[in-house]
Amino acid sequence: MSPTIVKYGFLPIKRTVFFLCDVQEKFRQMVHFNEMVESAKKLISTAKLMDIPLIVTEQYPKGLGNTIPELDIAHAKGVFPKTKFSMVVPEVSNQLDSLCGGNVQCVVLFGIEAHVCVEQTAAELCASGLQVHVVADACTSRTQEDRLLAFKRLQQIGCFIATSENVIFKLLGDKENPHFKEVSALIRQPITATGLV
């Protein structure tokens, strides 16, 4: 798939990486947290089934705890502690450079908080020339106002604002995809509104 086509929202499987941002114990009070976790689970499971690399960060885990146990991140390429708000710390950059044969084109980004760590991560990734898909139903913040306004700003800087199902179908691409049956089982799970509309 040519580099140009990703600008129209395509997600080439062999050139895409998933970023899970700071879904930790101390953030359980965020708006729509449980619904966000359900969407994140679908994305993480899809990444595992389709062999899409997953990078995970944890913001100051000593004080904020580790990634919540509901999310199975055992297959992640790395779980990186940080204090910087953006996920783009040297360790993550080095790992990213080693993935997809050194030719990552797209990042699917989700987690906490939409208006802080997710937004700053997206800005850095966009500035480096990557196409970013922010998964709205798998992102949240302490307030709905900050969450929704973050999505507007993210769109302004060139991100695609997606949903988990939108991303999953883009990755599948075809009913004949060998992973279709397993992945479609994830999609058939009940969908709970996350306050986006």
N, C-alpha and C positions, 0 to 999 in steps of 0.2 A: 504494500500500500504506500503510495507516494506521500511525502511530507505535507503536500498541499491538501490532501483529502481530509486530514485530521482537523483542519481549520473549519470544516463543515460539520463537525461533531462525531465523525467516525472514531471508533476505538479499536485499533489493530491489536489483537491479542498478544502478539509477540513483541509489541512495542509499548505496552501499557503496564504501569505499576500502580498498586493501591497504597495509599497513605492513610493510616489510622492515627488520628491525633488525640492523645490525652484523654481517653475515656476511662477515668479513674474513680476510685471509691469516693473521694471527697466531693465529687461533682454530681452526686445522685439527686441533689435538690434542683437541678436545672429543669426548665420547662420541657414537657414532653420527653423526659429522660427515658422512660420505659419504652415508649414507642420508637424513639431514636435507636435504642439498643436492638430492638427487633429488626429494624432495617439494616443496621450494621451487621447483625448476625448473617443475614442473607448475603450481603456483599462479601463477607469474610469466607463464608461457605462456598460461594461462587468462585472466589479467587483460588481456594484450595482445589476445587474440582477441576478448574480449567488451567491450573498451574500458572497463575498470574502472581508475580512476586508481591509480597506484602511487607511494608515497612511500618513499624509501630514506634511511637514516642510516648514518653511519660514525663509530664511536667513536675519537676521537683518531687519525685516519688517518696523521698524521706518524709515529707510533710503532707503530701496529697494522696499517698497510697499508690498501689500498682494498678494496672489495667484490670477492670472488673472481671471476675471469674466466669461470668456468663458468656464472654467472648473467647472463643478458642483460637488463640494466636500462636499455637505451638509450631505452625508451619512458617511463621514470619521469618524473613531473612535477617531480622534483627529487631530487638526492643531497646531503644536508645533513651536513656535519661537525659533531661535537659533542664536548663533554667531560662534560656532564650525562649521567647514566645513562639517564634517561627520554628517549624520542624527542621528547617534547613540549617542544621549544625554540621560541622566538618565530618563527623562520623556518618551522618545520613548522606551527605553529598558523596562521600567516598563509596558507600554502598550503592547508591543510585548509579554512579558511573560504571559499576561493575555488572549491572543488570542488563538484560535484553541485548547482550553482545555489545554493550556500550552505546546502544542506539535507542534509548528511551525517547518516545515522542509524546506520550500522554500520561498524566497522573490523575487517578480517581481519588479525590480527597474527601474525607469525612471525619467527624468527631466533634471536639469541644475546644474552646467556645467559638461559635461562628464568627463573632465580631472581633476576636483577639487572635488566638493561635491559628485558627483555620484561615482567617483573612490574611494574616501576615505571611503564612506559609504559601498561600496561593499567589500573593504578590511576588514573592521571591522566585517561585517556580515560573511564573509568567515572564518575569524579567530575564530569566535564563533561557527563554525560548521554548519552553514546554507548554503544551496545551493542557489546561486544567479543567476537569469536570468536578464541580462541587456538588455532592449529593445532599440535597436540602433536607430530605426526610431522615437522613442519618447524621445531621448536624444540629446542635442546639446551643443555647446560651442561658444565662440566668434570667433574662427577660425576653419576652416575645418581640418587643420593639427592637432591641439590639440584634436579635436573630434575623428578623425580616429585613431590616435596613442593611445588614451585612450582605445579604444576598443581592441587594440592589447594587451595592458598591462593587461586589465581586463580578457581577455582570458587566459593569462599566469598565473594569480593567481587562476584560476579555475572557473571563471564565464562562463555561457552559454551566448553567444551573439545572441540575438533573434530579431525578428521583432514582431510588434503588432499582425499581423495575425497569426504568428507561435504560440505565447502564447495563443491566443484565441482558436485556434483549439486544442491545447494540453489540455486546460481546458475543452472544450466540450467533446473531446474523442470519441464521438459516435453521429451519426445522430439522434439516438433515445433519446439523451439528452433532457429533457423537456424544456430547454432554447434554443434549437437549432434555432428555427424559429426567436425569438427575436434577438439573438446574430448574426445570419447570416445576418440579415438586416443591421447590423453595418458594416459587412465585405463587403457587396455589394456596399457600398459608394465608390466613385472614389478614387483611390490611386494616390497620387502625389509623385514623386521622391524626396528623401531627401538627395541625394548626397552621398549615401553609396558606389555606384559603378560608 
